Amino acid sequence: MKPRHLPVPLALALLAGCATSPTGRSQLMMVSDGQMSQMGLAAFNDLRKQGKFVEVPRERAYATCVSNALIAVLPPPWNTQSWEVQIVGDDSANAFALPGGRIGVNRGMFKIATDQDQLAVVLGHELSHVVARHGAERVSDNYAAQAAVLAGSVYAGTRGTNAGYAAAALGLGAEVGILLPFSRIQESEADTLGQRYMAEAGFDPRAAPALWQKMAHQGGSKPPVFLSSHPSSAQREQRLAQQAQQLLPVYQQARAGGHAPNCRL
């Protein structure tokens, strides 16, 4: 099969580049920051057109205050980027940050993250996904998984195996073996980075394990950790509690140096 006739996912896989995350982890990258920013802005604008954002000035000013304090300590170019914060009219506890400089906070999050430190845990985590380019990595992982399934299906067809059956089996293997494990790594990485950013911004890092414990009690039954896109709650809380102690000097130094946010709802 000539390169010019390769299906798009497989061709992209062959042209893939490598990157390094802020924690030093190798990443597969097939899309540019510019492309991801366009995707992020398009997704945010779609939410706006659908009327998902609500006019609640107090909540928006509060979330913007916490966001701005965190953005100020992000590495370039994110610390100089123009960011927009909107409140989503949804009672579930959730928030997101998108490439392109957009942040959304569900109204339900304020019932769980009850002070500025706890809200900084959530927003620091979400901003870390952007800084670490996790969105681009996920898109790239998807392309790579599609390429692997396609290549395996073609090979199985040449060996007399039903290609559709092989694709289904390989698809499940790709989901469990490639996509979800990377997602758990990304979540842990965002925890680590977000907790550091909040400490550098003058938010108490000890709020992180307490907040995630509250979040864990919000849902019903959880899938087994090996099939979950998030680390288990117990693992997460233990790790964050240990990191909080290590980050206390960073937090104290930030407060002494003038990073002392006073965001109130």
N, C-alpha and C positions, 0 to 999 in steps of 0.2 A: 504494500500500500504506500503510495507516494505521499510525502508530507502535505502537499497542497490538497490532498483528498481526505485528510484526517478529519474526523468529526471535531467540532469546536472544543468540547471538554478535553479530548485527548491532545489536541494541538496545543491548548493552553498549558496542559500539564508538562509537555515537552519544553515549553518556553518559560516555565516557572522560574522565579527568582527566589532568593533566600533573604531573610531579614533577621534582625535580632531584637527581641523584646527588651523593655527597660530592666528586666531582671536577668538578662543574659541568655534567655532561651531562644533557640533557633526557630524561625517561623517560615512557613511556605507562603509566598506572596505572588499572586497572579493579577492583582488589580492595584491601581494607583490610589494615592490619597485623594487626588482630584476626582476620580470616579466614585470613591466612597462618599466624599462630601456631596456630590450630586445626588447619590442615593439617599443620604441622610436628609438633605433639604427637601427632596421630593416626598419622602415619607412624612416629614413634619408638615409640609403643606397639605398633604392629603388629609391629615388629622384636622387641620384647620378648616379645610373645605367641608369636612363631615360634621363640623360643629362640635368637636370633642373638647375644645378648650372652653373654660368658663371664666367669666369676669369676676374675680374675687381679689380685689387689690391688696388686702392684708396678707393673704396667703402667698400671693405672687411676690410681694415685696419681701416677705420673710424668706422664701425659697431663693430669691435673687440675692439677698444678703449673704446667705450661707454659700451659695454657688460662687459669688464673686470672691469671697475669702479663699475658697479652694482654688479657683482659677488663677489667682495671683501667684500661687506657689507651683503651678504646673510648669513643666519644661517648655521651652519654645518649640513650635510656634503657637501652642495652645494657650499660653498665658497672655498673648497679645491679640488673640483672635476675638472677634465680636461674638458674644454668646447671647442667645435669647432664651428666656425661661417662661414657660407657660404652665398653667394648672389644668389638669385633665379632670373632667367631671365624672370621676369613677371612684366608687367607695372602696375598691380593693387597695391593699397596701402595695404600691408599686411606683417605680420611677425609671427614667431612662435618660441617657445622653447619647446624642447622635453625631457622627462625623458631619462637619459643616457648621458646628457651633450651636446646637439646639438641645435644650433640656426640657423634659416634661416630668411633672410630679403629680401623681394622682391625689385627689383630696383625701382619700382613705389613708394615705401614708402619714398624715399629720396625727392620726389617732394612735399610731404605733410609735413613730419617732416623735416623742413628746417634748424634746428640747433641741437646741441648736446642735449639740454634740451628736445626738442620735441621728438627726437629719444629715449631718456631715458624714456620718458613716455611710449612709445610703448614696448620697451624691458623690462622695469621694470614690466609692466603688464603681459607680456608673461612669464617672469621668475617666477612671483608670482604664476601662474597656476601650475608650476612644484613644487615649494616649498610647496604649499598648497595641493599637491597631487590631483589636480582636475581631472587629467586623470584617475587615479585609481578609483576615486569616480564616474566618469561618467560610466566607465566600470561596476562598482558594481551596480550602479543605473539601468543600462541596464539589468543586470542579475536579479535584483529584479523585474523589470517591466515584464520581460519574465515569471518569476515565478508566478506573480500575474495573468497575462493573462492566463497562463496554468491552474492554480488552478481554476480560474473563469470559464473557458471553460469546464473543467471536471465537475464542479458543475452544470453548466447550462445544460450539457448533461444529467445528472441524473434527472433533473427537466423537461425534454421534450423540452428544447429550442434548436434550431439549434446551434450546437457547433461552426461552422464556423462564423455565424453571431455574436455570443457572443464574440468570439475572436477578431473580427474586432472592435466591439464597445468598448471592454475593452482595446484594443490596442490604440484607440484614447484617451480614458480616461487616460491611463498611460502616453501617450505623453504629454497631456495638464496638467494633474494633478501632475505628478511626475517628468518627465525628464526636461521639459522646465523651470519650476520654480526653480529647483535646478541649472540649468544653469545660470539663471539670478542672483541667489545668488552668484554663483562662479564668475561671471563677476564683480559684485560689490565688492566682496572680493579681487579680483585681482587688481581692481582699487585702493582700500584702501592700500593694501600691497605694490603695485608697486610705488605709490606716496611716501610712507614712505621710501622705499629703495632708490629711486632717491634722496630724500632730504638728507638721510644719506650718499650718495655717493658724494654729492656736486653738484647735478643738481637742478635747480630752480623748486620747486613744482608748481609754478604758471603757468608753461608751460602746465600742464595737462588739465585744462578746455579749454584753447585755442586750443590745439591739437585736442581734441575730438570734438570741434565745427567744426573745419576744416574737420575732418573725416565724420561728420554727413552730410556735404554738398556734399559729393562725390557720394552718391547713389541716386536712384530715390525714388519711393514711398516705404515707410516702412510698415511692418505689424503692427497691433495693439500691444501695449506693452505687453498685457497679452498672446499673441501668439509669442512673440519675445524672442530669447535667450539672448538678451542684454537689460539692462535698457534703458528707453527712453533717448534721447539725452539731453533734458532739465533737467531731474532729475539728470543725470550723471554730467553735467556741474555745476549745482548748488552745488551738494555735493562735487565735486572736488575743486570748488572755496572756499568753507568753510574750507575744510581740508588743502588747500594750506596755508591759513592764520595761521592755527594752527601749520603747519610744518615749517614756516619761521625760528623760532629759531633753529630748528634742522638743517636746511640748512645752516644757518649762522655759527652755531657751527662747522659743518662739514668742511666748507671752512676755518674757522680759525684754525682748527685742521690738515690741510694739505690735506683734500679731495677736491682737486680743479682740476677736469679733464679739459683737454684742447684738445678735440677731434675736428678735422676739416676735412672737405671733400675737 
